[in-house]
């Protein structure tokens, strides 16, 4: 039996979509500042899969903290189980998903 490979990547919502993004989810409880709903490319808005308030406040949209934010957020997703990575796996029809964060 072959194991399914499923890639989940994180991107800032302000980055342009790319062909290798796969299915795109906005994972934030509040709509991101400066982003218009009309024309924003996403497949679903997963409010409940957003980072914790504590992590979001720590990050404070500081680009220098992005790598550490990604590490901590993936740890939160893993700990959340079905609320975390499973939602993307259930909805994706391809092998890649992008979680978009402000």
C-alpha positions, 0 to 999 in steps of 0.5 A: 500500500502506497502512503499518500503524500500531502504537502501543507505550506504557509503563506502570507495572504499578501503574497500572490497565488502561485500554481503550486499552491494547490487548494487555498484556505484562509486560516484567520478568525478575522478578515485580514486588513487591506485585503478586499473580499472581492477578487481574493483567491481562496477555496475556503475560509477556515476561521477555526483553524487560525493560530491561537490568540497568544501566537498571533499576538506574539507574531505581531506581523513581524516578518523577522518572526515568520519562520518561528511563527510557522514552526509554532503554528504547525505545532498548534495544528498538530496538537489540534488534530481534526481541527488542524491538518485534517480539514485540509486533507478532507477537502483537498482534491490534490496533493498540496494545500496552502494555509494563508495567514495575515 
